[in-house]
Amino acid sequence: MMAWLRLLRPAQWVKNVFVLAALVFALGDTTQSAGVSLWGRAIAAAGLFCLLSSAVYAMNDIRDAPRDRLHPVKKNRPVAAGDVSVPAAAATAVALFVLSLSGAWVLAQNFFFAAAAYAALQVAYTFFLKRIAVVDVAAIAAGFVLRAVAGAEATGVPVSKWLLICTFALAAFLGFCKRRSEMTRAGAGSGATRAALAGYTPRMLDTLISAAMGATAVVYLEYTLYPATVAKFRTNWLWITAPFVALGLVRYWILTYRMGRGESPEKVLLRDLPLAASLFGYLAALAAVFFLLR
């Protein structure tokens, strides 16, 4: 049972919180309604993305098993370790693809198209894109954007283009931090554990990480000050959430460079107290802006 749970990677499901992004910001949008029925649809959409992402993880484990056996941590993945057979993992991936995409069609057709685009991107990433430096992280970031778009389509609540750009930049920052940690851990043999690492250098990743971190902070701050945003939320106080974004970015940078913990963003988010405090502070500030400061 534990091997099958590791195959589905439930800890990674936290990434699907981006499906809820459009509805979360609709809470403070005076032009939108975020009723109980919409929350039900959003949660259902996030659940379907959890199934879809698990299908991708199973497919990825099958494809990467030979390389995973050379990695100090990934060698324990169920397919690489021989705890789940390749045919069983393949059958699981197919079943989850069919189940999640069928549910997406029932929920909303536009949501299905976004989910199908995400699935197609992940297939391309697993078999081709993950081997190409920079393109691999861009594909990961595009996957997060598709999550946000899918959530908007499931609920009928539009999502700001500023937030989509910010989502892409944030995901790129996390992705490049992950590659930097992987390179540090693997050392000279990094290309054997992940093909794309052969196309990176430490200095190149340092530059990309700095650029993505700066872009995330600047774009988010610009979004909070944008006249259309102020008009939509009927408050000019949204900027007070920006310092928490900056704190979270800096903390993750420290975790990557000083503590070597940038390889698993989902584990860091759940286990690092200062980072969790930054997230809690951000959500508290956001709630204060939406319900008190206007």
TORZA-349232 format. One record per residue: residue number from 1; x, y, z of N, C-alpha, C in turn. Coordinates in steps of 0.05 Angstrom, whole numbers, plus 32768, in hexadecimal, padded with zeros to 4 digits. Layout:
BEGIN
   num     nu     nv     nw    cau    cav    caw     cu     cv     cw
   NUM      X      Y      Z      X      Y      Z      X      Y      Z
...
***
This chain:
BEGIN
   num     nu     nv     nw    cau    cav    caw     cu     cv     cw
     1   8010   7FE8   8000   8000   8000   8000   8011   8019   8000
     2   8027   8019   8010   8038   8031   8011   8046   8035   7FF6
     3   804D   8020   7FE8   8059   8022   7FCE   8046   8030   7FBA
     4   802D   8028   7FBB   8019   8034   7FA9   8014   8052   7FB0
     5   8015   8058   7FCA   8012   8074   7FD2   8029   8085   7FC8
     6   8041   8079   7FCA   8059   8087   7FC0   8057   808B   7FA1
     7   804B   8078   7F93   8048   807B   7F76   8036   8093   7F70
     8   8020   8097   7F80   800D   80AD   7F7B   8018   80C7   7F85
     9   802B   80C7   7F97   8038   80E0   7FA2   8023   80F4   7FAD
    10   8014   80EC   7FC1   8000   80FF   7FCC   800C   8118   7FD7
    11   8025   8117   7FE0   8031   8130   7FEB   8034   8145   7FD5
    12   8035   813D   7FBC   8037   8150   7FA6   801C   815D   7F9F
    13   8007   8153   7FAA   7FED   815E   7FA4   7FEA   817B   7FAD
    14   7FFB   8184   7FC0   7FF9   819F   7FCA   7FFD   81B3   7FB3
    15   800A   81AA   7F9E   800E   81BC   7F86   7FF4   81C3   7F79
    16   7FE0   81B3   7F7C   7FC6   81B8   7F6F   7FB5   81CD   7F7D
    17   7FC0   81D9   7F93   7FB3   81EF   7F9F   7FB1   8206   7F8B
    18   7FC2   8207   7F77   7FC0   821C   7F63   7FA6   821A   7F53
    19   7F99   8204   7F53   7F7E   8201   7F46   7F6A   8214   7F54
    20   7F6F   8219   7F6D   7F5C   822A   7F7D   7F63   8248   7F7B
    21   7F78   824F   7F6E   7F82   826B   7F6E   7F6D   827F   7F65
    22   7F5F   8279   7F4F   7F4C   828D   7F45   7F35   8291   7F59
    23   7F2C   827C   7F66   7F16   827F   7F79   7F1E   828C   7F92
    24   7F37   8287   7F9B   7F41   8295   7FB3   7F41   82B3   7FB0
    25   7F4B   82BC   7F99   7F4C   82D9   7F94   7F30   82E4   7F8E
    26   7F1E   82D3   7F85   7F02   82DC   7F81   7EF4   82E3   7F9B
    27   7EFF   82D9   7FB2   7EF3   82E0   7FCC   7EF3   82FE   7FD1
    28   7F07   830B   7FC7   7F09   8328   7FCC   7F00   8339   7FB4
    29   7EF9   832B   7F9E   7EF1   8339   7F85   7ED4   8341   7F87
    30   7ECF   835B   7F87   7EB4   8364   7F89   7EA3   835F   7F71
    31   7EAF   8357   7F5B   7EA1   8352   7F42   7E9B   8334   7F3E
    32   7EA4   8323   7F51   7EA1   8307   7F4F   7E92   82FC   7F67
    33   7E86   82E4   7F64   7E79   82D6   7F7A   7E88   82BC   7F7F
    34   7E8F   82B6   7F98   7E9D   829D   7F9F   7E8C   828D   7FB2
    35   7E75   8283   7FA8   7E62   8275   7FB9   7E6B   8258   7FBF
    36   7E5B   824B   7FCF   7E61   822F   7FD8   7E62   821D   7FC0
    37   7E50   8220   7FAD   7E50   820E   7F95   7E6A   8210   7F85
    38   7E74   8229   7F83   7E8D   822C   7F74   7EA5   821F   7F83
    39   7EA4   8221   7F9E   7EB9   8214   7FAD   7EB8   81F6   7FA9
    40   7EA0   81EB   7FA7   7E9D   81CE   7FA2   7EA9   81C7   7F88
    41   7EA4   81D7   7F73   7EB0   81D2   7F59   7ECE   81D4   7F59
    42   7ED8   81E9   7F68   7EF5   81ED   7F69   7F03   81D6   7F77
    43   7EF7   81CC   7F8D   7F03   81B6   7F9B   7F02   819C   7F8A
    44   7EEC   8199   7F7C   7EEA   8182   7F6A   7F00   8183   7F54
    45   7F04   819B   7F49   7F19   819F   7F35   7F34   8199   7F40
    46   7F3A   81A2   7F58   7F54   819D   7F65   7F57   817F   7F69
    47   7F42   8171   7F72   7F43   8154   7F76   7F49   8146   7F5C
    48   7F3C   814E   7F46   7F42   8142   7F2C   7F5E   8146   7F23
    49   7F69   815E   7F29   7F85   8163   7F23   7F98   8152   7F34
    50   7F90   814C   7F4C   7FA0   8139   7F5C   7FA2   811E   7F4F
    51   7F8B   8114   7F45   7F8B   80FA   7F37   7F9C   80FC   7F1D
    52   7F99   8112   7F0F   7FA7   8116   7EF6   7FC6   8118   7EFB
    53   7FCD   8127   7F0F   7FEA   8129   7F15   7FF5   810E   7F1F
    54   7FE6   80FE   7F2D   7FEF   80E4   7F35   7FF4   80D2   7F1D
    55   7FE3   80D5   7F09   7FE7   80C6   7EF0   8001   80CE   7EE3
    56   8007   80E8   7EE4   8020   80F2   7ED8   8038   80E7   7EE8
    57   8036   80E6   7F03   804C   80DD   7F13   8052   80BF   7F0E
    58   803C   80AF   7F0B   8040   8093   7F05   804E   808F   7EEA
    59   8045   809F   7ED6   8051   809E   7EBC   806E   80A6   7EBD
    60   8073   80BB   7ECC   808F   80C5   7ECF   80A1   80B1   7EDD
    61   8096   80A3   7EF1   80A6   808F   7EFF   80AE   8078   7EEC
    62   809C   8070   7EDB   80A3   805B   7EC7   80B9   8065   7EB5
    63   80B6   807D   7EAA   80C9   8087   7E97   80E5   808B   7EA4
    64   80E5   8095   7EBD   80FE   809D   7EC9   810B   8087   7EDA
    65   80FF   8070   7EDC   8109   805B   7EEE   8127   8056   7EEA
    66   8132   8053   7ED2   814F   804E   7ECF   8160   8064   7EDC
    67   8159   807E   7ED7   8168   8094   7EE2   8163   8096   7F01
    68   814B   8091   7F09   8144   8093   7F26   8156   807F   7F36
    69   815D   8069   7F2B   816D   8055   7F3A   8189   8060   7F40
    70   8191   8075   7F31   81AC   8081   7F36   81AB   8098   7F49
    71   8192   80A0   7F52   818F   80B7   7F63   818D   80AE   7F80
    72   819A   80BD   7F93   819B   80B4   7FAF   817F   80B3   7FBC
    73   816C   80C3   7FB3   8152   80C3   7FBF   813D   80B6   7FAC
    74   813E   80BD   7F93   812A   80B3   7F80   812B   8095   7F7B
    75   8142   8089   7F83   8144   806C   7F80   8130   805D   7F90
    76   8124   806A   7FA4   8110   805E   7FB5   80F3   8061   7FAA
    77   80F0   806E   7F93   80D5   8070   7F87   80CC   8053   7F80
    78   80B2   804E   7F82   80A8   8032   7F81   80AF   8023   7F67
    79   80AF   8030   7F50   80B6   8022   7F37   80D4   801D   7F36
    80   80E4   8031   7F3D   8101   802E   7F3C   810A   8019   7F50
    81   80FD   8018   7F67   8104   8005   7F7C   80F9   7FE9   7F77
    82   80E6   7FE6   7F64   80DA   7FCD   7F5E   80C3   7FC6   7F70
    83   80B9   7FD9   7F7F   80A2   7FD4   7F91   8088   7FD3   7F82
    84   8086   7FE1   7F6B   806F   7FE1   7F59   8079   7FDA   7F3D
    85   806D   7FC7   7F30   8077   7FBF   7F15   806F   7FD4   7F01
    86   807E   7FD4   7EEA   8079   7FE7   7ED5   805C   7FE3   7ECA
    87   8053   7FCA   7EC4   8037   7FC7   7EBA   8022   7FD2   7ECD
    88   8027   7FCD   7EE7   8013   7FD7   7EFB   8013   7FF5   7EFC
    89   802A   8001   7EFB   802C   801F   7EFC   8020   802A   7EE3
    90   8024   801D   7ECB   8018   8027   7EB2   7FFA   8025   7EB3
    91   7FF0   800F   7EBD   7FD2   800C   7EBF   7FC6   8021   7ED2
    92   7FD5   8027   7EE7   7FCB   803C   7EFA   7FCB   8057   7EED
    93   7FE0   805D   7EDE   7FE1   8077   7ED0   7FCB   807A   7EBC
    94   7FC5   8066   7EAC   7FB0   8067   7E98   7F95   806A   7EA6
    95   7F90   805B   7EBB   7F77   805D   7EC9   7F72   8079   7ED5
    96   7F87   8084   7EE0   7F85   809F   7EEC   7F81   80B5   7ED6
    97   7F8F   80B2   7EC0   7F8A   80C4   7EA9   7F6D   80C4   7EA0
    98   7F62   80AC   7E9C   7F47   80A9   7E93   7F33   80B4   7EA8
    99   7F37   80AD   7EC1   7F25   80B5   7ED6   7F25   80D4   7ED9
   100   7F3D   80E0   7EDA   7F3F   80FD   7EDF   7F34   810D   7EC8
   101   7F3B   8105   7EAF   7F32   8114   7E98   7F14   8110   7E93
   102   7F09   80F8   7E99   7EEC   80F4   7E97   7EDE   8106   7EAB
   103   7EE8   8107   7EC3   7EDC   8119   7ED7   7EDE   8136   7ECF
   104   7EF4   813D   7EC3   7EF7   8159   7EBA   7EE3   8160   7EA5
   105   7EDD   814E   7E93   7EC9   8153   7E7E   7EAD   8157   7E8B
   106   7EA7   8147   7E9F   7E8D   8149   7EAC   7E8B   8163   7EBC
   107   7EA1   816C   7EC8   7EA0   8185   7ED8   7E9C   819D   7EC6
   108   7EAC   81A0   7EB1   7EA9   81B7   7E9F   7EBB   81B2   7E87
   109   7EB0   81B7   7E6F   7EBF   81B1   7E57   7ED9   81C2   7E55
   110   7ED8   81DB   7E5C   7EF0   81EC   7E5A   7F05   81E3   7E6F
   111   7EFB   81D9   7E86   7F0D   81CE   7E99   7F1A   81B5   7E8E
   112   7F0B   81A5   7E80   7F17   818D   7E73   7F2D   8194   7E5F
   113   7F28   81A9   7E4F   7F3D   81B1   7E3C   7F57   81BA   7E4A
   114   7F53   81C8   7E60   7F6B   81D1   7E70   7F79   81B9   7E7C
   115   7F6A   81A6   7E87   7F75   818E   7E93   7F83   817D   7E7E
   116   7F77   817B   7E66   7F83   816C   7E50   7F9C   8179   7E47
   117   7F9D   8194   7E46   7FB5   81A2   7E3E   7FCB   819D   7E53
   118   7FC4   819C   7E6C   7FD7   8196   7E81   7FE2   817A   7E7E
   119   7FD0   8167   7E79   7FD9   814B   7E75   7FEB   8148   7E5D
   120   7FE5   8156   7E47   7FF6   8155   7E2F   8011   8161   7E35
   121   8011   8177   7E43   802B   8184   7E4A   803C   8171   7E5B
   122   802F   8163   7E6E   803E   8151   7E80   8049   8139   7E71
   123   803A   812F   7E5D   8044   8119   7E4D   805C   8122   7E3D
   124   805A   813A   7E31   8071   8145   7E22   8089   814A   7E34
   125   8083   8153   7E4D   8099   8158   7E60   80A6   813E   7E67
   126   8097   8129   7E6D   80A2   8110   7E76   80B4   8103   7E61
   127   80AB   8105   7E47   80BA   80F6   7E32   80CE   8108   7E23
   128   80CB   8122   7E23   80DC   8133   7E13   80E7   814C   7E22
   129   80D5   815D   7E2C   80DD   8177   7E35   80EF   8177   7E4D
   130   80EC   8163   7E5F   80FC   8163   7E77   811A   815F   7E72
   131   8121   8158   7E5A   813D   8154   7E53   814C   816E   7E4B
   132   813C   8183   7E46   8147   819C   7E3C   8148   81B1   7E51
   133   8160   81BB   7E57   8164   81CF   7E6B   8153   81E8   7E66
   134   8149   81F4   7E7A   8137   820C   7E7A   811B   8205   7E70
   135   811A   81F6   7E59   8100   81EE   7E4F   80F2   81DC   7E63
   136   8101   81CC   7E72   80F5   81BA   7E85   80E7   81C9   7E9B
   137   80F4   81DE   7EA6   80E8   81EE   7EBB   80D1   81FF   7EB0
   138   80D3   8209   7E97   80BE   8218   7E8B   80A5   8207   7E88
   139   80A8   81ED   7E81   8092   81DB   7E7F   8085   81D6   7E9A
   140   8095   81D4   7EAF   808A   81D1   7ECA   807A   81EA   7ED2
   141   8085   8202   7ECC   8077   821B   7ED3   805D   821D   7EC3
   142   805D   8215   7EAA   8045   8216   7E99   802F   8203   7EA5
   143   8038   81ED   7EB1   8025   81DB   7EBE   8017   81E8   7ED5
   144   8025   81F9   7EE5   8018   8207   7EFB   8004   821C   7EF0
   145   800B   8229   7EDA   7FF9   823C   7ECE   7FDF   822E   7EC4
   146   7FE3   8217   7EB8   7FCB   8207   7EAF   7FBA   81FF   7EC7
   147   7FC6   81F9   7EDE   7FB6   81F3   7EF5   7FA4   820B   7EFC
   148   7FAF   8223   7EFD   7FA0   823B   7F04   7F8A   8240   7EEF
   149   7F91   823D   7ED5   7F7D   8241   7EC0   7F67   822C   7EC2
   150   7F6E   8213   7EC8   7F5A   81FE   7ECB   7F47   8204   7EE1
   151   7F51   820E   7EF8   7F3F   8215   7F0E   7F2C   822C   7F07
   152   7F36   823F   7EF7   7F25   8255   7EEE   7F0F   824B   7EDC
   153   7F16   8238   7ECA   7F02   822D   7EB7   7EEE   821B   7EC6
   154   7EF6   820E   7EDB   7EE4   81FC   7EEA   7ECF   820C   7EF9
   155   7ED6   8224   7F02   7EC4   8234   7F12   7EB7   824B   7F02
   156   7EC2   8252   7EEB   7EB8   8268   7EDC   7EC1   8283   7EE7
   157   7ED5   8282   7EF9   7EE0   829B   7F05   7EFA   82A2   7EF6
   158   7EFC   82B9   7EE9   7F14   82C0   7EDA   7F2C   82C4   7EED
   159   7F44   82BE   7EE3   7F5C   82C2   7EF2   7F6D   82D7   7EE5
   160   7F79   82E9   7EF5   7F88   82FF   7EEA   7FA1   82F6   7EDA
   161   7FA6   8303   7EC4   7FBE   82FC   7EB5   7FD7   8302   7EC5
   162   7FD6   8316   7ED7   7FED   831C   7EE8   7FF3   8304   7EFA
   163   7FDE   82F8   7F05   7FE2   82E1   7F17   7FED   82C9   7F07
   164   7FE5   82C6   7EEE   7FEF   82B0   7EDE   800D   82B4   7ED9
   165   8015   82CD   7ED3   8031   82D3   7ECF   8041   82CE   7EE8
   166   8035   82D6   7EFF   8042   82D2   7F19   8045   82B5   7F1F
   167   8030   82A5   7F19   8031   8288   7F1D   8047   827C   7F0D
   168   804A   8284   7EF4   805F   8279   7EE3   807B   8280   7EEF
   169   807E   8299   7EF7   8098   82A1   7F02   809E   8292   7F1C
   170   808A   828F   7F2E   808E   8281   7F47   8096   8264   7F42
   171   8087   8257   7F30   808D   823B   7F2A   80A8   8238   7F1D
   172   80B0   824B   7F0D   80CB   824A   7F01   80E0   824D   7F17
   173   80DC   825F   7F2A   80EE   8263   7F40   80F2   8248   7F4F
   174   80DB   823B   7F56   80DD   8222   7F65   80EA   820C   7F54
   175   80E4   820C   7F3A   80F0   81F9   7F28   810E   81FC   7F26
   176   8118   8214   7F23   8135   8218   7F20   8143   8213   7F3B
   177   8136   8219   7F52   8141   8212   7F6C   8143   81F3   7F6E
   178   812F   81E5   7F64   8130   81C8   7F65   8148   81BE   7F55
   179   814C   81C9   7F3D   8162   81C0   7F2C   817D   81C7   7F3A
   180   817F   81DE   7F47   8198   81E5   7F55   819E   81D1   7F6B
   181   8189   81C9   7F7A   818E   81B6   7F8F   8195   819B   7F85
   182   8188   8193   7F6E   818E   8179   7F62   81AB   8179   7F58
   183   81B4   818F   7F4D   81CF   8190   7F43   81E3   818E   7F5A
   184   81DD   819C   7F70   81EF   819C   7F87   81F0   8180   7F93
   185   81D9   8172   7F95   81D9   8158   7FA1   81E7   8143   7F90
   186   81E2   8144   7F75   81EE   8130   7F63   820B   8135   7F5C
   187   8214   814E   7F5E   8230   8155   7F58   8236   8151   7F3B
   188   824D   8146   7F36   8257   8143   7F1A   8246   8130   7F0A
   189   8238   811E   7F17   8227   810B   7F09   820A   8113   7F06
   190   8204   812D   7F08   81E9   8136   7F07   81DA   812F   7EED
   191   81E9   812F   7ED7   81DC   8129   7EBD   81D2   810C   7EBC
   192   81DD   80FB   7ECC   81D4   80DF   7ECC   81B9   80DC   7EDA
   193   81B3   80ED   7EED   8199   80EA   7EFC   8183   80FB   7EEF
   194   818A   8111   7EE1   8177   8121   7ED2   8184   812D   7EBA
   195   817B   8126   7EA2   8189   812D   7E89   818C   814C   7E86
   196   8177   815B   7E8E   8177   8178   7E8B   818E   8185   7E9B
   197   8196   8179   7EB0   81AB   8185   7EC1   81C5   8189   7EB2
   198   81C9   8179   7E9D   81E2   817B   7E8E   81E2   8196   7E7F
   199   81CB   81A2   7E7A   81C9   81BB   7E6C   81CB   81D4   7E7E
   200   81CC   81D0   7E98   81CE   81E6   7EAC   81EA   81E8   7EB7
   201   81F1   8200   7EC0   8209   8204   7ED0   8200   8212   7EEA
   202   820F   8210   7F00   8207   821D   7F18   8202   823B   7F15
   203   8214   8248   7F06   8211   8265   7F02   81F7   826B   7EF2
   204   81F2   825B   7EDE   81D9   825F   7ECE   81C1   825C   7EE0
   205   81C0   8248   7EF1   81A9   8244   7F03   81A7   825A   7F17
   206   81BD   8264   7F21   81BC   827A   7F34   81AF   8293   7F27
   207   81B6   8298   7F0E   81AB   82AE   7EFF   818D   82AB   7EFA
   208   8185   8293   7EF2   8169   828D   7EED   8158   828F   7F06
   209   8163   8285   7F1C   8155   8286   7F36   8151   82A3   7F3F
   210   8166   82B3   7F3D   8163   82CF   7F44   814F   82DE   7F33
   211   8150   82D8   7F19   813D   82E5   7F06   8120   82DD   7F0C
   212   811C   82C3   7F11   8100   82BA   7F16   80F6   82C4   7F31
   213   8108   82C5   7F45   8100   82CF   7F5F   80F8   82ED   7F5D
   214   8109   82FD   7F4F   8103   8319   7F4C   80E9   831E   7F3C
   215   80E6   830E   7F27   80CE   8311   7F16   80B4   830B   7F26
   216   80B5   82F6   7F37   809E   82EF   7F47   8096   8306   7F5A
   217   80AA   8310   7F68   80A5   8326   7F7B   809A   833F   7F6D
   218   80A7   8347   7F57   80A0   835F   7F49   8084   835D   7F3C
   219   807F   8347   7F2F   8065   8343   7F21   804F   8342   7F35
   220   8053   8335   7F4C   803E   8334   7F60   8038   834F   7F6C
   221   804E   835E   7F72   804A   8379   7F7D   803C   838B   7F68
   222   8043   8388   7F4F   8036   8398   7F3A   8019   8391   7F38
   223   8012   8377   7F3B   7FF6   836E   7F3B   7FE6   837C   7F51
   224   7FF2   837D   7F69   7FE3   8389   7F80   7FDF   83A7   7F7C
   225   7FF0   83B4   7F6D   7FEE   83D1   7F6A   7FE0   83D9   7F50
   226   7FDA   83C6   7F3F   7FCF   83CB   7F25   7FB3   83D8   7F28
   227   7FAD   83ED   7F1A   7F93   83FB   7F1E   7F7B   83E9   7F1B
   228   7F7B   83D6   7F08   7F65   83C4   7F04   7F62   83B2   7F1C
   229   7F78   83AA   7F29   7F76   8399   7F41   7F6A   83A8   7F58
   230   7F73   83C1   7F5C   7F68   83D2   7F71   7F4A   83D6   7F6D
   231   7F42   83DB   7F54   7F26   83DF   7F4F   7F16   83C6   7F53
   232   7F21   83AF   7F4C   7F12   8396   7F4E   7F0E   838E   7F6B
   233   7F22   8392   7F7C   7F20   838B   7F98   7F16   83A2   7FAA
   234   7F14   83BA   7F9E   7F0B   83D2   7FAC   7F1C   83D7   7FC4
   235   7F36   83D3   7FC2   7F49   83D9   7FD7   7F65   83DD   7FCB
   236   7F74   83EE   7FD7   7F90   83F2   7FCE   7FA3   83E6   7FE2
   237   7F99   83D4   7FF3   7FAA   83C8   8008   7FB5   83AC   8001
   238   7FB0   83A3   7FE9   7FB9   8388   7FE2   7FD7   8386   7FE2
   239   7FE5   839C   7FE0   8002   839C   7FE0   800E   8392   7FFA
   240   7FFF   8392   8010   800A   8389   8029   800F   836B   8029
   241   8004   835C   8015   800A   8340   8013   8025   833B   8005
   242   8030   834F   7FF7   8048   834B   7FE8   8061   8345   7FF9
   243   8064   8352   8011   807B   834B   8021   807D   832D   8029
   244   8066   8321   802D   8065   8304   8034   806E   82F3   801C
   245   8067   82FC   8004   8071   82EE   7FEC   8090   82F1   7FEB
   246   809A   8309   7FEF   80B7   830D   7FEF   80C5   82FC   8004
   247   80BA   82FB   801C   80C5   82EC   8032   80C6   82CE   802B
   248   80B0   82C4   8020   80AF   82A8   8018   80C4   82A2   8003
   249   80C8   82B3   7FEF   80DC   82AF   7FDA   80F8   82AF   7FE6
   250   80FE   82C2   7FF7   8119   82C3   8003   811E   82AA   8015
   251   810A   82A2   8024   810D   828B   8035   8113   8272   8024
   252   8105   826F   800E   8109   8258   7FFD   8125   8259   7FF0
   253   812E   8271   7FE9   8149   8275   7FDF   815E   826C   7FF3
   254   8159   8273   800D   816C   826B   8022   816B   824C   8025
   255   8154   8240   8024   8152   8223   8027   8160   8215   8010
   256   8160   8221   7FF9   816D   8215   7FE1   818B   8217   7FE3
   257   8196   822F   7FEA   81B2   8234   7FE9   81C1   822E   8003
   258   81B4   8233   8019   81C2   822F   8033   81BC   8213   803F
   259   81A6   8207   8039   819E   81EE   8046   819A   81D7   8032
   260   819C   81DD   8018   819A   81C8   8004   817F   81BA   8004
   261   8169   81C9   8009   814F   81BC   800B   813C   81C5   7FF5
   262   8147   81CD   7FDF   8136   81D7   7FC9   812C   81C1   7FB6
   263   8133   81A8   7FBB   812C   8193   7FA8   810F   818A   7FAA
   264   8102   818E   7FC1   80E7   8185   7FC4   80D6   819C   7FCF
   265   80CB   81AD   7FBE   80BC   81C5   7FC8   80A4   81BD   7FD9
   266   8096   81A7   7FD2   807E   81A0   7FE2   8085   8198   7FFE
   267   809D   818B   8002   80A5   8183   801D   80AE   819C   802D
   268   80BC   81AE   8020   80C6   81C6   802E   80AE   81D7   8037
   269   809A   81DA   8026   8083   81EA   802D   8075   81E0   8046
   270   8073   81C5   8049   8065   81B9   805F   8075   81B7   8078
   271   8090   81B8   8076   80A1   81B2   808D   80B1   81CA   8097
   272   80B5   81DF   8087   80C6   81F5   8090   80B4   820A   809D
   273   80B9   820F   80B6   80A8   8221   80C6   80A9   823E   80BC
   274   80C0   824A   80B6   80C0   8266   80AC   80B1   8268   8091
   275   80B4   8255   8080   80A6   8256   8066   8088   8253   806A
   276   8080   8241   807C   8064   823D   8082   8058   8257   808F
   277   8069   8264   80A0   8060   827D   80AC   805C   8293   8097
   278   806D   8294   8083   806A   82A7   806D   8050   82A2   805E
   279   804A   8289   8059   8031   8282   804B   8019   8289   805C
   280   801A   8283   8076   8004   828A   8088   8000   82A8   808A
   281   8016   82B7   808C   8014   82D4   808C   8008   82DF   8073
   282   8010   82D3   805C   8005   82DC   8043   7FE6   82D8   8042
   283   7FDD   82C0   804A   7FC1   82BA   804A   7FB2   82CC   805E
   284   7FBE   82D2   8075   7FB1   82E3   8089   7FAF   8300   807E
   285   7FC4   8309   8071   7FC3   8324   8065   7FAF   8326   804F
   286   7FAD   8311   803F   7F9A   8310   8029   7F7D   8311   8034
   287   7F78   8302   8049   7F5E   8302   8055   7F57   831D   8061
   288   7F6B   832A   806D   7F67   8345   8078   7F60   8359   8063
   289   7F6D   8357   804C   7F68   8369   8036   7F4C   8364   802B
   290   7F44   834B   8027   7F2A   8345   801B   7F13   834C   802D
   291   7F16   8348   8047   7EFF   834A   8059   7F00   8362   806C
   292   7F17   836F   806F   7F18   8385   8083   7F21   83A0   8077
   293   7F35   839F   8066   7F42   83B8   805D   7F36   83C3   8044
   294   7F1C   83C9   8045   7F0F   83D7   802E   7EF5   83E4   8037
***
